[in-house]
């Protein structure tokens, strides 16, 4: 599995702690240093079953500058949101864990992180 993290984020560090405690096999992607492409974001959204606005951090300064709070949240605007997330990865909610079985989760809680661990 892969986990997209920002090392400065307490939720990311907590998710890594859970994965380490469970001896999970994972790869870390520091998504601010290695931003996902628009295609990767579309793939992760499909795996999450979410829309781009569902994983957008609209309180970030760049989101405010872009006026994202006023952007439509509909199929016609979907690509605009994806492109903004790709251009400004700080806007992506974190951590996102993509599991080997094709599932994904926004791992902001211990329960969410554990949901992608393989069964014992």
C-alpha positions as CSV (number, residue, x, y, z in Angstrom):
1,X,0.0,0.0,0.0
2,X,1.0,3.6,-0.4
3,X,0.3,6.5,2.0
4,X,0.3,10.1,0.8
5,X,1.6,12.2,3.7
6,X,2.8,15.6,4.7
7,X,5.4,15.0,7.5
8,X,4.2,18.1,9.3
9,X,0.7,16.8,9.7
10,X,-0.3,15.1,13.0
11,X,-2.9,13.0,11.3
12,X,-0.3,11.6,8.9
13,X,2.1,10.8,11.8
14,X,-0.7,9.1,13.7
15,X,-1.6,7.0,10.6
16,X,2.1,6.0,10.2
17,X,2.1,5.0,13.8
18,X,-0.8,2.7,13.3
19,X,0.7,1.1,10.2
20,X,4.0,0.6,12.0
21,X,2.4,-0.9,15.1
22,X,0.6,-3.4,12.8
23,X,3.9,-4.1,10.8
24,X,2.1,-3.1,7.6
25,X,4.0,-3.1,4.4
26,X,3.7,0.4,2.9
27,X,5.4,3.0,0.9
28,X,5.5,6.7,1.9
29,X,4.8,9.4,-0.7
30,X,5.5,12.9,0.5
31,X,2.9,14.3,-1.9
32,X,4.0,17.9,-1.5
33,X,7.5,16.9,-2.8
34,X,6.2,14.3,-5.3
35,X,2.8,15.7,-6.3
36,X,0.3,13.3,-7.9
37,X,-0.8,14.0,-11.5
38,X,-4.3,14.8,-12.4
39,X,-4.6,11.2,-13.7
40,X,-3.5,9.8,-10.3
41,X,-5.9,12.0,-8.5
42,X,-8.8,10.8,-10.7
43,X,-7.7,7.2,-10.0
44,X,-7.6,7.8,-6.2
45,X,-11.0,9.5,-6.3
46,X,-12.4,6.5,-8.1
47,X,-10.9,4.2,-5.4
48,X,-12.2,6.4,-2.7
49,X,-15.6,6.8,-4.2
50,X,-15.4,10.5,-3.7
51,X,-15.4,13.7,-5.7
52,X,-12.5,16.2,-5.8
53,X,-14.3,18.7,-3.6
54,X,-14.6,16.0,-1.0
55,X,-10.8,15.8,-0.5
56,X,-10.1,19.5,-1.0
57,X,-8.7,21.5,1.9
58,X,-10.7,24.7,1.0
59,X,-9.4,26.5,4.1
60,X,-5.9,26.7,2.7
61,X,-4.6,30.1,1.6
62,X,-4.3,29.0,-2.0
63,X,-7.9,27.8,-2.0
64,X,-9.1,31.1,-0.7
65,X,-7.0,32.9,-3.4
66,X,-8.5,30.7,-6.1
67,X,-12.0,31.3,-4.7
68,X,-12.7,27.6,-4.5
69,X,-15.4,28.1,-1.9
70,X,-17.6,29.5,-4.7
71,X,-16.8,26.9,-7.3
72,X,-19.7,24.6,-8.3
73,X,-19.6,21.1,-7.0
74,X,-21.0,19.3,-10.0
75,X,-19.9,17.1,-12.9
76,X,-19.2,20.1,-15.1
77,X,-16.7,21.5,-12.6
78,X,-15.1,18.2,-11.6
79,X,-12.1,18.6,-13.9
80,X,-11.5,22.2,-12.7
81,X,-11.2,20.8,-9.1
82,X,-8.9,17.9,-10.2
83,X,-6.6,20.2,-12.0
84,X,-6.5,22.6,-9.0
85,X,-5.5,19.7,-6.7
86,X,-2.8,18.6,-9.1
87,X,-1.5,22.1,-9.5
88,X,-1.6,22.8,-5.7
89,X,-1.1,19.5,-3.8
90,X,-1.3,21.3,-0.5
91,X,-5.1,21.3,-1.2
92,X,-5.3,17.5,-1.0
93,X,-6.7,16.1,2.2
94,X,-4.3,13.9,4.0
95,X,-3.3,11.2,4.7
96,X,-4.6,9.1,1.8
97,X,-3.9,5.4,1.8
98,X,-4.2,3.3,-1.3
99,X,-4.4,-0.4,-0.5
100,X,-3.1,-3.2,-2.6
101,X,-6.6,-4.6,-3.0
102,X,-7.7,-1.5,-4.9
103,X,-9.4,0.3,-2.1
104,X,-8.4,3.6,-0.7
105,X,-9.2,5.7,2.4
106,X,-8.6,9.2,3.8
107,X,-6.9,8.0,7.0
108,X,-7.8,10.8,9.4
109,X,-8.8,8.3,12.1
110,X,-7.3,5.2,13.5
111,X,-10.4,3.3,12.4
112,X,-10.1,4.5,8.8
113,X,-6.4,3.5,8.7
114,X,-7.2,0.0,10.1
115,X,-9.9,-0.4,7.5
116,X,-7.3,-0.9,4.7
117,X,-5.1,-3.3,6.6
118,X,-5.2,-6.9,5.3
119,X,-7.2,-9.3,7.4
120,X,-5.3,-11.3,9.9
